[in-house]
Amino acid sequence: MGEIKLNREDSMRILNSTDASPDARVIAAFAVMFFEAVEHADELDAETYAIAHKLLRMGASELDHAREQANG
């Protein structure tokens, strides 16, 4: 796997681009999640923390499910 060099601005630019590939969009979306979590994790109330964790698990599960389907 190649080295990934993304920042929040690059990630948002990719997400807002109608020409971005699905691969680029997924990486950019997870990068934005990471940057937001690093910046705000210590400020979250319990409900927001639980929702963020659920979305994180749902995203990981969807990636795993899609990979399993692709591999038969």
PDB file of N, CA, C, O and CB in Angstrom:
ATOM      1  N   MET A   1       0.845  -1.169   0.000  1.00  0.00           N
ATOM      2  CA  MET A   1       0.000   0.000   0.000  1.00  0.00           C
ATOM      3  C   MET A   1       0.894   1.237   0.000  1.00  0.00           C
ATOM      4  O   MET A   1       1.891   1.294   0.719  1.00  0.00           O
ATOM      5  CB  MET A   1      -0.963  -0.005   1.217  1.00  0.00           C
ATOM      6  N   GLY A   2       0.531   2.210  -0.802  1.00  0.00           N
ATOM      7  CA  GLY A   2       1.295   3.443  -0.871  1.00  0.00           C
ATOM      8  C   GLY A   2       1.088   4.313   0.346  1.00  0.00           C
ATOM      9  O   GLY A   2       0.142   4.129   1.112  1.00  0.00           O
ATOM     10  N   GLU A   3       1.972   5.248   0.507  1.00  0.00           N
ATOM     11  CA  GLU A   3       1.866   6.197   1.610  1.00  0.00           C
ATOM     12  C   GLU A   3       0.731   7.170   1.336  1.00  0.00           C
ATOM     13  O   GLU A   3       0.571   7.652   0.215  1.00  0.00           O
ATOM     14  CB  GLU A   3       3.197   6.957   1.818  1.00  0.00           C
ATOM     15  N   ILE A   4      -0.046   7.451   2.358  1.00  0.00           N
ATOM     16  CA  ILE A   4      -1.177   8.374   2.227  1.00  0.00           C
ATOM     17  C   ILE A   4      -0.810   9.684   2.901  1.00  0.00           C
ATOM     18  O   ILE A   4      -0.422   9.717   4.069  1.00  0.00           O
ATOM     19  CB  ILE A   4      -2.481   7.773   2.848  1.00  0.00           C
ATOM     20  N   LYS A   5      -0.941  10.750   2.150  1.00  0.00           N
ATOM     21  CA  LYS A   5      -0.669  12.079   2.696  1.00  0.00           C
ATOM     22  C   LYS A   5      -1.904  12.940   2.482  1.00  0.00           C
ATOM     23  O   LYS A   5      -2.061  13.569   1.435  1.00  0.00           O
ATOM     24  CB  LYS A   5       0.593  12.728   2.028  1.00  0.00           C
ATOM     25  N   LEU A   6      -2.772  12.962   3.473  1.00  0.00           N
ATOM     26  CA  LEU A   6      -3.983  13.770   3.393  1.00  0.00           C
ATOM     27  C   LEU A   6      -4.043  14.709   4.582  1.00  0.00           C
ATOM     28  O   LEU A   6      -3.577  14.385   5.674  1.00  0.00           O
ATOM     29  CB  LEU A   6      -5.241  12.879   3.339  1.00  0.00           C
ATOM     30  N   ASN A   7      -4.611  15.852   4.358  1.00  0.00           N
ATOM     31  CA  ASN A   7      -4.961  16.742   5.450  1.00  0.00           C
ATOM     32  C   ASN A   7      -6.459  17.009   5.336  1.00  0.00           C
ATOM     33  O   ASN A   7      -7.103  16.561   4.388  1.00  0.00           O
ATOM     34  CB  ASN A   7      -4.121  18.079   5.410  1.00  0.00           C
ATOM     35  N   ARG A   8      -6.994  17.718   6.276  1.00  0.00           N
ATOM     36  CA  ARG A   8      -8.433  17.975   6.287  1.00  0.00           C
ATOM     37  C   ARG A   8      -8.887  18.697   5.021  1.00  0.00           C
ATOM     38  O   ARG A   8      -9.918  18.350   4.445  1.00  0.00           O
ATOM     39  CB  ARG A   8      -8.809  18.796   7.515  1.00  0.00           C
ATOM     40  N   GLU A   9      -8.133  19.683   4.593  1.00  0.00           N
ATOM     41  CA  GLU A   9      -8.525  20.464   3.418  1.00  0.00           C
ATOM     42  C   GLU A   9      -8.520  19.601   2.156  1.00  0.00           C
ATOM     43  O   GLU A   9      -9.458  19.662   1.362  1.00  0.00           O
ATOM     44  CB  GLU A   9      -7.585  21.665   3.238  1.00  0.00           C
ATOM     45  N   ASP A  10      -7.468  18.797   1.967  1.00  0.00           N
ATOM     46  CA  ASP A  10      -7.422  17.902   0.808  1.00  0.00           C
ATOM     47  C   ASP A  10      -8.570  16.901   0.855  1.00  0.00           C
ATOM     48  O   ASP A  10      -9.200  16.620  -0.164  1.00  0.00           O
ATOM     49  CB  ASP A  10      -6.075  17.161   0.749  1.00  0.00           C
ATOM     50  N   SER A  11      -8.833  16.373   2.026  1.00  0.00           N
ATOM     51  CA  SER A  11      -9.911  15.400   2.176  1.00  0.00           C
ATOM     52  C   SER A  11     -11.257  16.016   1.841  1.00  0.00           C
ATOM     53  O   SER A  11     -12.057  15.394   1.143  1.00  0.00           O
ATOM     54  CB  SER A  11      -9.931  14.842   3.594  1.00  0.00           C
ATOM     55  N   MET A  12     -11.524  17.210   2.315  1.00  0.00           N
ATOM     56  CA  MET A  12     -12.786  17.878   2.010  1.00  0.00           C
ATOM     57  C   MET A  12     -12.893  18.203   0.525  1.00  0.00           C
ATOM     58  O   MET A  12     -13.974  18.103  -0.054  1.00  0.00           O
ATOM     59  CB  MET A  12     -12.924  19.154   2.838  1.00  0.00           C
ATOM     60  N   ARG A  13     -11.806  18.584  -0.083  1.00  0.00           N
ATOM     61  CA  ARG A  13     -11.812  18.878  -1.520  1.00  0.00           C
ATOM     62  C   ARG A  13     -12.183  17.616  -2.307  1.00  0.00           C
ATOM     63  O   ARG A  13     -12.959  17.684  -3.261  1.00  0.00           O
ATOM     64  CB  ARG A  13     -10.424  19.418  -1.979  1.00  0.00           C
ATOM     65  N   ILE A  14     -11.633  16.476  -1.911  1.00  0.00           N
ATOM     66  CA  ILE A  14     -11.960  15.213  -2.568  1.00  0.00           C
ATOM     67  C   ILE A  14     -13.435  14.877  -2.366  1.00  0.00           C
ATOM     68  O   ILE A  14     -14.118  14.495  -3.316  1.00  0.00           O
ATOM     69  CB  ILE A  14     -11.071  14.075  -2.030  1.00  0.00           C
ATOM     70  N   LEU A  15     -13.926  15.012  -1.154  1.00  0.00           N
ATOM     71  CA  LEU A  15     -15.329  14.703  -0.884  1.00  0.00           C
ATOM     72  C   LEU A  15     -16.274  15.596  -1.669  1.00  0.00           C
ATOM     73  O   LEU A  15     -17.361  15.157  -2.045  1.00  0.00           O
ATOM     74  CB  LEU A  15     -15.616  14.835   0.595  1.00  0.00           C
ATOM     75  N   ASN A  16     -15.890  16.820  -1.922  1.00  0.00           N
ATOM     76  CA  ASN A  16     -16.736  17.763  -2.659  1.00  0.00           C
ATOM     77  C   ASN A  16     -16.577  17.669  -4.165  1.00  0.00           C
ATOM     78  O   ASN A  16     -17.284  18.352  -4.906  1.00  0.00           O
ATOM     79  CB  ASN A  16     -16.435  19.159  -2.222  1.00  0.00           C
ATOM     80  N   SER A  17     -15.663  16.838  -4.623  1.00  0.00           N
ATOM     81  CA  SER A  17     -15.414  16.696  -6.055  1.00  0.00           C
ATOM     82  C   SER A  17     -16.334  15.640  -6.654  1.00  0.00           C
ATOM     83  O   SER A  17     -16.378  14.506  -6.177  1.00  0.00           O
ATOM     84  CB  SER A  17     -13.944  16.333  -6.315  1.00  0.00           C
ATOM     85  N   THR A  18     -17.063  16.010  -7.692  1.00  0.00           N
ATOM     86  CA  THR A  18     -17.911  15.041  -8.379  1.00  0.00           C
ATOM     87  C   THR A  18     -17.084  14.088  -9.235  1.00  0.00           C
ATOM     88  O   THR A  18     -17.584  13.049  -9.666  1.00  0.00           O
ATOM     89  CB  THR A  18     -18.941  15.759  -9.244  1.00  0.00           C
ATOM     90  N   ASP A  19     -15.835  14.431  -9.481  1.00  0.00           N
ATOM     91  CA  ASP A  19     -14.956  13.590 -10.298  1.00  0.00           C
ATOM     92  C   ASP A  19     -14.121  12.602  -9.482  1.00  0.00           C
ATOM     93  O   ASP A  19     -13.427  11.767 -10.062  1.00  0.00           O
ATOM     94  CB  ASP A  19     -14.038  14.461 -11.106  1.00  0.00           C
ATOM     95  N   ALA A  20     -14.173  12.678  -8.167  1.00  0.00           N
ATOM     96  CA  ALA A  20     -13.351  11.807  -7.322  1.00  0.00           C
ATOM     97  C   ALA A  20     -13.820  10.364  -7.437  1.00  0.00           C
ATOM     98  O   ALA A  20     -15.017  10.088  -7.513  1.00  0.00           O
ATOM     99  CB  ALA A  20     -13.399  12.269  -5.851  1.00  0.00           C
ATOM    100  N   SER A  21     -12.872   9.465  -7.447  1.00  0.00           N
ATOM    101  CA  SER A  21     -13.198   8.039  -7.535  1.00  0.00           C
ATOM    102  C   SER A  21     -13.782   7.554  -6.205  1.00  0.00           C
ATOM    103  O   SER A  21     -13.570   8.187  -5.170  1.00  0.00           O
ATOM    104  CB  SER A  21     -11.938   7.209  -7.912  1.00  0.00           C
ATOM    105  N   PRO A  22     -14.508   6.443  -6.224  1.00  0.00           N
ATOM    106  CA  PRO A  22     -15.002   5.880  -4.961  1.00  0.00           C
ATOM    107  C   PRO A  22     -13.871   5.589  -3.980  1.00  0.00           C
ATOM    108  O   PRO A  22     -14.025   5.804  -2.778  1.00  0.00           O
ATOM    109  CB  PRO A  22     -15.787   4.602  -5.230  1.00  0.00           C
ATOM    110  N   ASP A  23     -12.729   5.099  -4.483  1.00  0.00           N
ATOM    111  CA  ASP A  23     -11.589   4.828  -3.599  1.00  0.00           C
ATOM    112  C   ASP A  23     -11.134   6.092  -2.891  1.00  0.00           C
ATOM    113  O   ASP A  23     -10.927   6.092  -1.677  1.00  0.00           O
ATOM    114  CB  ASP A  23     -10.425   4.227  -4.390  1.00  0.00           C
ATOM    115  N   ALA A  24     -10.980   7.164  -3.647  1.00  0.00           N
ATOM    116  CA  ALA A  24     -10.528   8.431  -3.069  1.00  0.00           C
ATOM    117  C   ALA A  24     -11.548   8.971  -2.080  1.00  0.00           C
ATOM    118  O   ALA A  24     -11.174   9.490  -1.029  1.00  0.00           O
ATOM    119  CB  ALA A  24     -10.268   9.462  -4.171  1.00  0.00           C
ATOM    120  N   ARG A  25     -12.844   8.854  -2.407  1.00  0.00           N
ATOM    121  CA  ARG A  25     -13.898   9.389  -1.539  1.00  0.00           C
ATOM    122  C   ARG A  25     -13.946   8.655  -0.195  1.00  0.00           C
ATOM    123  O   ARG A  25     -14.107   9.282   0.852  1.00  0.00           O
ATOM    124  CB  ARG A  25     -15.261   9.291  -2.237  1.00  0.00           C
ATOM    125  N   VAL A  26     -13.807   7.321  -0.229  1.00  0.00           N
ATOM    126  CA  VAL A  26     -13.850   6.561   1.023  1.00  0.00           C
ATOM    127  C   VAL A  26     -12.651   6.913   1.897  1.00  0.00           C
ATOM    128  O   VAL A  26     -12.804   7.139   3.097  1.00  0.00           O
ATOM    129  CB  VAL A  26     -13.879   5.040   0.740  1.00  0.00           C
ATOM    130  N   ILE A  27     -11.468   6.962   1.311  1.00  0.00           N
ATOM    131  CA  ILE A  27     -10.280   7.334   2.086  1.00  0.00           C
ATOM    132  C   ILE A  27     -10.439   8.744   2.649  1.00  0.00           C
ATOM    133  O   ILE A  27     -10.131   8.985   3.817  1.00  0.00           O
ATOM    134  CB  ILE A  27      -9.004   7.247   1.211  1.00  0.00           C
ATOM    135  N   ALA A  28     -10.913   9.662   1.835  1.00  0.00           N
ATOM    136  CA  ALA A  28     -11.091  11.048   2.288  1.00  0.00           C
ATOM    137  C   ALA A  28     -12.124  11.133   3.404  1.00  0.00           C
ATOM    138  O   ALA A  28     -11.942  11.889   4.359  1.00  0.00           O
ATOM    139  CB  ALA A  28     -11.514  11.947   1.115  1.00  0.00           C
ATOM    140  N   ALA A  29     -13.198  10.372   3.298  1.00  0.00           N
ATOM    141  CA  ALA A  29     -14.236  10.401   4.338  1.00  0.00           C
ATOM    142  C   ALA A  29     -13.699   9.891   5.671  1.00  0.00           C
ATOM    143  O   ALA A  29     -13.952  10.488   6.718  1.00  0.00           O
ATOM    144  CB  ALA A  29     -15.449   9.561   3.909  1.00  0.00           C
ATOM    145  N   PHE A  30     -12.958   8.790   5.631  1.00  0.00           N
ATOM    146  CA  PHE A  30     -12.382   8.274   6.865  1.00  0.00           C
ATOM    147  C   PHE A  30     -11.304   9.213   7.405  1.00  0.00           C
ATOM    148  O   PHE A  30     -11.126   9.317   8.619  1.00  0.00           O
ATOM    149  CB  PHE A  30     -11.801   6.879   6.634  1.00  0.00           C
ATOM    150  N   ALA A  31     -10.588   9.892   6.517  1.00  0.00           N
ATOM    151  CA  ALA A  31      -9.593  10.872   6.965  1.00  0.00           C
ATOM    152  C   ALA A  31     -10.265  12.032   7.684  1.00  0.00           C
ATOM    153  O   ALA A  31      -9.790  12.473   8.731  1.00  0.00           O
ATOM    154  CB  ALA A  31      -8.773  11.393   5.774  1.00  0.00           C
ATOM    155  N   VAL A  32     -11.365  12.530   7.130  1.00  0.00           N
ATOM    156  CA  VAL A  32     -12.091  13.628   7.786  1.00  0.00           C
ATOM    157  C   VAL A  32     -12.578  13.170   9.158  1.00  0.00           C
ATOM    158  O   VAL A  32     -12.475  13.913  10.133  1.00  0.00           O
ATOM    159  CB  VAL A  32     -13.293  14.104   6.911  1.00  0.00           C
ATOM    160  N   MET A  33     -13.108  11.952   9.237  1.00  0.00           N
ATOM    161  CA  MET A  33     -13.541  11.420  10.525  1.00  0.00           C
ATOM    162  C   MET A  33     -12.386  11.410  11.516  1.00  0.00           C
ATOM    163  O   MET A  33     -12.541  11.807  12.671  1.00  0.00           O
ATOM    164  CB  MET A  33     -14.112  10.006  10.359  1.00  0.00           C
ATOM    165  N   PHE A  34     -11.225  10.949  11.052  1.00  0.00           N
ATOM    166  CA  PHE A  34     -10.057  10.889  11.922  1.00  0.00           C
ATOM    167  C   PHE A  34      -9.663  12.276  12.415  1.00  0.00           C
ATOM    168  O   PHE A  34      -9.439  12.472  13.610  1.00  0.00           O
ATOM    169  CB  PHE A  34      -8.885  10.240  11.192  1.00  0.00           C
ATOM    170  N   PHE A  35      -9.576  13.243  11.496  1.00  0.00           N
ATOM    171  CA  PHE A  35      -9.171  14.595  11.892  1.00  0.00           C
ATOM    172  C   PHE A  35     -10.165  15.199  12.885  1.00  0.00           C
ATOM    173  O   PHE A  35      -9.757  15.848  13.848  1.00  0.00           O
ATOM    174  CB  PHE A  35      -9.047  15.500  10.654  1.00  0.00           C
ATOM    175  N   GLU A  36     -11.441  14.994  12.664  1.00  0.00           N
ATOM    176  CA  GLU A  36     -12.456  15.526  13.578  1.00  0.00           C
ATOM    177  C   GLU A  36     -12.371  14.846  14.941  1.00  0.00           C
ATOM    178  O   GLU A  36     -12.485  15.505  15.974  1.00  0.00           O
ATOM    179  CB  GLU A  36     -13.864  15.345  12.985  1.00  0.00           C
ATOM    180  N   ALA A  37     -12.172  13.531  14.945  1.00  0.00           N
ATOM    181  CA  ALA A  37     -12.079  12.806  16.213  1.00  0.00           C
ATOM    182  C   ALA A  37     -10.872  13.271  17.014  1.00  0.00           C
ATOM    183  O   ALA A  37     -10.969  13.486  18.223  1.00  0.00           O
ATOM    184  CB  ALA A  37     -11.996  11.294  15.964  1.00  0.00           C
ATOM    185  N   VAL A  38      -9.735  13.426  16.343  1.00  0.00           N
ATOM    186  CA  VAL A  38      -8.525  13.877  17.040  1.00  0.00           C
ATOM    187  C   VAL A  38      -8.745  15.264  17.657  1.00  0.00           C
ATOM    188  O   VAL A  38      -8.304  15.540  18.772  1.00  0.00           O
ATOM    189  CB  VAL A  38      -7.317  13.907  16.068  1.00  0.00           C
ATOM    190  N   GLU A  39      -9.428  16.116  16.914  1.00  0.00           N
ATOM    191  CA  GLU A  39      -9.608  17.493  17.381  1.00  0.00           C
ATOM    192  C   GLU A  39     -10.662  17.619  18.481  1.00  0.00           C
ATOM    193  O   GLU A  39     -10.531  18.469  19.361  1.00  0.00           O
ATOM    194  CB  GLU A  39      -9.989  18.379  16.220  1.00  0.00           C
ATOM    195  N   HIS A  40     -11.703  16.785  18.444  1.00  0.00           N
ATOM    196  CA  HIS A  40     -12.848  17.027  19.331  1.00  0.00           C
ATOM    197  C   HIS A  40     -13.207  15.889  20.276  1.00  0.00           C
ATOM    198  O   HIS A  40     -14.160  16.021  21.043  1.00  0.00           O
ATOM    199  CB  HIS A  40     -14.026  17.336  18.514  1.00  0.00           C
ATOM    200  N   ALA A  41     -12.479  14.774  20.251  1.00  0.00           N
ATOM    201  CA  ALA A  41     -12.872  13.603  21.048  1.00  0.00           C
ATOM    202  C   ALA A  41     -13.024  13.908  22.530  1.00  0.00           C
ATOM    203  O   ALA A  41     -13.901  13.354  23.192  1.00  0.00           O
ATOM    204  CB  ALA A  41     -11.859  12.505  20.873  1.00  0.00           C
ATOM    205  N   ASP A  42     -12.188  14.773  23.046  1.00  0.00           N
ATOM    206  CA  ASP A  42     -12.243  15.061  24.486  1.00  0.00           C
ATOM    207  C   ASP A  42     -13.375  16.011  24.858  1.00  0.00           C
ATOM    208  O   ASP A  42     -13.568  16.300  26.039  1.00  0.00           O
ATOM    209  CB  ASP A  42     -10.928  15.649  24.944  1.00  0.00           C
ATOM    210  N   GLU A  43     -14.129  16.505  23.872  1.00  0.00           N
ATOM    211  CA  GLU A  43     -15.224  17.443  24.127  1.00  0.00           C
ATOM    212  C   GLU A  43     -16.607  16.810  23.978  1.00  0.00           C
ATOM    213  O   GLU A  43     -17.613  17.485  24.198  1.00  0.00           O
ATOM    214  CB  GLU A  43     -15.110  18.618  23.192  1.00  0.00           C
ATOM    215  N   LEU A  44     -16.679  15.539  23.611  1.00  0.00           N
ATOM    216  CA  LEU A  44     -17.954  14.917  23.277  1.00  0.00           C
ATOM    217  C   LEU A  44     -18.731  14.486  24.504  1.00  0.00           C
ATOM    218  O   LEU A  44     -18.165  14.001  25.484  1.00  0.00           O
ATOM    219  CB  LEU A  44     -17.731  13.735  22.385  1.00  0.00           C
ATOM    220  N   ASP A  45     -20.059  14.677  24.430  1.00  0.00           N
ATOM    221  CA  ASP A  45     -20.883  14.127  25.498  1.00  0.00           C
ATOM    222  C   ASP A  45     -21.106  12.647  25.222  1.00  0.00           C
ATOM    223  O   ASP A  45     -20.773  12.160  24.141  1.00  0.00           O
ATOM    224  CB  ASP A  45     -22.240  14.887  25.614  1.00  0.00           C
ATOM    225  N   ALA A  46     -21.651  11.945  26.165  1.00  0.00           N
ATOM    226  CA  ALA A  46     -21.771  10.485  26.091  1.00  0.00           C
ATOM    227  C   ALA A  46     -22.605  10.032  24.896  1.00  0.00           C
ATOM    228  O   ALA A  46     -22.257   9.048  24.244  1.00  0.00           O
ATOM    229  CB  ALA A  46     -22.387   9.949  27.373  1.00  0.00           C
ATOM    230  N   GLU A  47     -23.693  10.729  24.599  1.00  0.00           N
ATOM    231  CA  GLU A  47     -24.543  10.327  23.479  1.00  0.00           C
ATOM    232  C   GLU A  47     -23.818  10.489  22.143  1.00  0.00           C
ATOM    233  O   GLU A  47     -23.909   9.621  21.275  1.00  0.00           O
ATOM    234  CB  GLU A  47     -25.837  11.148  23.476  1.00  0.00           C
ATOM    235  N   THR A  48     -23.108  11.584  21.980  1.00  0.00           N
ATOM    236  CA  THR A  48     -22.356  11.810  20.754  1.00  0.00           C
ATOM    237  C   THR A  48     -21.254  10.778  20.610  1.00  0.00           C
ATOM    238  O   THR A  48     -21.011  10.275  19.513  1.00  0.00           O
ATOM    239  CB  THR A  48     -21.769  13.221  20.732  1.00  0.00           C
ATOM    240  N   TYR A  49     -20.588  10.461  21.704  1.00  0.00           N
ATOM    241  CA  TYR A  49     -19.550   9.427  21.718  1.00  0.00           C
ATOM    242  C   TYR A  49     -20.122   8.101  21.237  1.00  0.00           C
ATOM    243  O   TYR A  49     -19.513   7.426  20.408  1.00  0.00           O
ATOM    244  CB  TYR A  49     -18.952   9.271  23.132  1.00  0.00           C
ATOM    245  N   ALA A  50     -21.286   7.725  21.751  1.00  0.00           N
ATOM    246  CA  ALA A  50     -21.927   6.463  21.377  1.00  0.00           C
ATOM    247  C   ALA A  50     -22.311   6.453  19.902  1.00  0.00           C
ATOM    248  O   ALA A  50     -22.118   5.447  19.220  1.00  0.00           O
ATOM    249  CB  ALA A  50     -23.165   6.218  22.242  1.00  0.00           C
ATOM    250  N   ILE A  51     -22.852   7.560  19.404  1.00  0.00           N
ATOM    251  CA  ILE A  51     -23.227   7.657  17.992  1.00  0.00           C
ATOM    252  C   ILE A  51     -21.996   7.557  17.109  1.00  0.00           C
ATOM    253  O   ILE A  51     -22.013   6.849  16.103  1.00  0.00           O
ATOM    254  CB  ILE A  51     -23.974   8.972  17.716  1.00  0.00           C
ATOM    255  N   ALA A  52     -20.930   8.255  17.471  1.00  0.00           N
ATOM    256  CA  ALA A  52     -19.692   8.211  16.682  1.00  0.00           C
ATOM    257  C   ALA A  52     -19.130   6.795  16.638  1.00  0.00           C
ATOM    258  O   ALA A  52     -18.688   6.333  15.585  1.00  0.00           O
ATOM    259  CB  ALA A  52     -18.644   9.177  17.266  1.00  0.00           C
ATOM    260  N   HIS A  53     -19.145   6.109  17.771  1.00  0.00           N
ATOM    261  CA  HIS A  53     -18.664   4.730  17.813  1.00  0.00           C
ATOM    262  C   HIS A  53     -19.519   3.820  16.937  1.00  0.00           C
ATOM    263  O   HIS A  53     -18.999   2.960  16.227  1.00  0.00           O
ATOM    264  CB  HIS A  53     -18.654   4.213  19.252  1.00  0.00           C
ATOM    265  N   LYS A  54     -20.826   4.017  16.993  1.00  0.00           N
ATOM    266  CA  LYS A  54     -21.726   3.200  16.170  1.00  0.00           C
ATOM    267  C   LYS A  54     -21.436   3.438  14.689  1.00  0.00           C
ATOM    268  O   LYS A  54     -21.357   2.480  13.920  1.00  0.00           O
ATOM    269  CB  LYS A  54     -23.215   3.523  16.491  1.00  0.00           C
ATOM    270  N   LEU A  55     -21.278   4.682  14.280  1.00  0.00           N
ATOM    271  CA  LEU A  55     -20.965   4.979  12.882  1.00  0.00           C
ATOM    272  C   LEU A  55     -19.623   4.398  12.472  1.00  0.00           C
ATOM    273  O   LEU A  55     -19.473   3.903  11.355  1.00  0.00           O
ATOM    274  CB  LEU A  55     -20.967   6.481  12.649  1.00  0.00           C
ATOM    275  N   LEU A  56     -18.655   4.453  13.361  1.00  0.00           N
ATOM    276  CA  LEU A  56     -17.343   3.866  13.084  1.00  0.00           C
ATOM    277  C   LEU A  56     -17.466   2.358  12.861  1.00  0.00           C
ATOM    278  O   LEU A  56     -16.900   1.819  11.909  1.00  0.00           O
ATOM    279  CB  LEU A  56     -16.363   4.158  14.241  1.00  0.00           C
ATOM    280  N   ARG A  57     -18.206   1.682  13.738  1.00  0.00           N
ATOM    281  CA  ARG A  57     -18.410   0.234  13.589  1.00  0.00           C
ATOM    282  C   ARG A  57     -19.197  -0.085  12.327  1.00  0.00           C
ATOM    283  O   ARG A  57     -18.892  -1.060  11.640  1.00  0.00           O
ATOM    284  CB  ARG A  57     -19.137  -0.333  14.813  1.00  0.00           C
ATOM    285  N   MET A  58     -20.209   0.723  12.011  1.00  0.00           N
ATOM    286  CA  MET A  58     -21.007   0.494  10.809  1.00  0.00           C
ATOM    287  C   MET A  58     -20.146   0.647   9.551  1.00  0.00           C
ATOM    288  O   MET A  58     -20.272  -0.139   8.612  1.00  0.00           O
ATOM    289  CB  MET A  58     -22.201   1.471  10.762  1.00  0.00           C
ATOM    290  N   GLY A  59     -19.279   1.649   9.536  1.00  0.00           N
ATOM    291  CA  GLY A  59     -18.391   1.849   8.395  1.00  0.00           C
ATOM    292  C   GLY A  59     -17.439   0.684   8.221  1.00  0.00           C
ATOM    293  O   GLY A  59     -17.249   0.197   7.106  1.00  0.00           O
ATOM    294  N   ALA A  60     -16.843   0.235   9.303  1.00  0.00           N
ATOM    295  CA  ALA A  60     -15.917  -0.902   9.245  1.00  0.00           C
ATOM    296  C   ALA A  60     -16.661  -2.163   8.804  1.00  0.00           C
ATOM    297  O   ALA A  60     -16.142  -2.940   8.002  1.00  0.00           O
ATOM    298  CB  ALA A  60     -15.240  -1.129  10.623  1.00  0.00           C
ATOM    299  N   SER A  61     -17.858  -2.366   9.318  1.00  0.00           N
ATOM    300  CA  SER A  61     -18.650  -3.532   8.946  1.00  0.00           C
ATOM    301  C   SER A  61     -18.997  -3.510   7.465  1.00  0.00           C
ATOM    302  O   SER A  61     -18.925  -4.540   6.796  1.00  0.00           O
ATOM    303  CB  SER A  61     -19.922  -3.598   9.783  1.00  0.00           C
ATOM    304  N   GLU A  62     -19.368  -2.365   6.956  1.00  0.00           N
ATOM    305  CA  GLU A  62     -19.707  -2.253   5.533  1.00  0.00           C
ATOM    306  C   GLU A  62     -18.497  -2.539   4.656  1.00  0.00           C
ATOM    307  O   GLU A  62     -18.617  -3.218   3.637  1.00  0.00           O
ATOM    308  CB  GLU A  62     -20.260  -0.858   5.222  1.00  0.00           C
ATOM    309  N   LEU A  63     -17.347  -2.033   5.038  1.00  0.00           N
ATOM    310  CA  LEU A  63     -16.123  -2.331   4.285  1.00  0.00           C
ATOM    311  C   LEU A  63     -15.859  -3.837   4.290  1.00  0.00           C
ATOM    312  O   LEU A  63     -15.558  -4.414   3.246  1.00  0.00           O
ATOM    313  CB  LEU A  63     -14.910  -1.567   4.882  1.00  0.00           C
ATOM    314  N   ASP A  64     -15.969  -4.474   5.452  1.00  0.00           N
ATOM    315  CA  ASP A  64     -15.742  -5.916   5.561  1.00  0.00           C
ATOM    316  C   ASP A  64     -16.756  -6.700   4.730  1.00  0.00           C
ATOM    317  O   ASP A  64     -16.393  -7.646   4.031  1.00  0.00           O
ATOM    318  CB  ASP A  64     -15.812  -6.357   7.028  1.00  0.00           C
ATOM    319  N   HIS A  65     -18.021  -6.305   4.810  1.00  0.00           N
ATOM    320  CA  HIS A  65     -19.076  -7.004   4.067  1.00  0.00           C
ATOM    321  C   HIS A  65     -18.843  -6.892   2.561  1.00  0.00           C
ATOM    322  O   HIS A  65     -18.963  -7.882   1.840  1.00  0.00           O
ATOM    323  CB  HIS A  65     -20.464  -6.435   4.432  1.00  0.00           C
ATOM    324  N   ALA A  66     -18.512  -5.701   2.087  1.00  0.00           N
ATOM    325  CA  ALA A  66     -18.266  -5.504   0.659  1.00  0.00           C
ATOM    326  C   ALA A  66     -17.080  -6.324   0.193  1.00  0.00           C
ATOM    327  O   ALA A  66     -17.111  -6.882  -0.904  1.00  0.00           O
ATOM    328  CB  ALA A  66     -18.031  -4.029   0.353  1.00  0.00           C
ATOM    329  N   ARG A  67     -16.034  -6.410   1.004  1.00  0.00           N
ATOM    330  CA  ARG A  67     -14.853  -7.197   0.652  1.00  0.00           C
ATOM    331  C   ARG A  67     -15.203  -8.679   0.593  1.00  0.00           C
ATOM    332  O   ARG A  67     -14.764  -9.385  -0.314  1.00  0.00           O
ATOM    333  CB  ARG A  67     -13.716  -6.955   1.663  1.00  0.00           C
ATOM    334  N   GLU A  68     -15.990  -9.151   1.553  1.00  0.00           N
ATOM    335  CA  GLU A  68     -16.407 -10.556   1.556  1.00  0.00           C
ATOM    336  C   GLU A  68     -17.226 -10.881   0.321  1.00  0.00           C
ATOM    337  O   GLU A  68     -17.043 -11.937  -0.285  1.00  0.00           O
ATOM    338  CB  GLU A  68     -17.212 -10.876   2.817  1.00  0.00           C
ATOM    339  N   GLN A  69     -18.136  -9.978  -0.059  1.00  0.00           N
ATOM    340  CA  GLN A  69     -18.964 -10.181  -1.252  1.00  0.00           C
ATOM    341  C   GLN A  69     -18.102 -10.208  -2.506  1.00  0.00           C
ATOM    342  O   GLN A  69     -18.335 -11.018  -3.404  1.00  0.00           O
ATOM    343  CB  GLN A  69     -20.030  -9.077  -1.366  1.00  0.00           C
ATOM    344  N   ALA A  70     -17.120  -9.339  -2.572  1.00  0.00           N
ATOM    345  CA  ALA A  70     -16.243  -9.261  -3.744  1.00  0.00           C
ATOM    346  C   ALA A  70     -15.366 -10.497  -3.872  1.00  0.00           C
ATOM    347  O   ALA A  70     -15.020 -10.904  -4.981  1.00  0.00           O
ATOM    348  CB  ALA A  70     -15.369  -8.016  -3.670  1.00  0.00           C
ATOM    349  N   ASN A  71     -15.007 -11.092  -2.745  1.00  0.00           N
ATOM    350  CA  ASN A  71     -14.139 -12.266  -2.753  1.00  0.00           C
ATOM    351  C   ASN A  71     -14.921 -13.577  -2.840  1.00  0.00           C
ATOM    352  O   ASN A  71     -14.337 -14.658  -2.913  1.00  0.00           O
ATOM    353  CB  ASN A  71     -13.276 -12.273  -1.514  1.00  0.00           C
ATOM    354  N   GLY A  72     -16.245 -13.463  -2.829  1.00  0.00           N
ATOM    355  CA  GLY A  72     -17.091 -14.646  -2.978  1.00  0.00           C
ATOM    356  C   GLY A  72     -17.079 -15.493  -1.794  1.00  0.00           C
ATOM    357  O   GLY A  72     -17.744 -16.528  -1.769  1.00  0.00           O
TER     358      GLY A  72
END
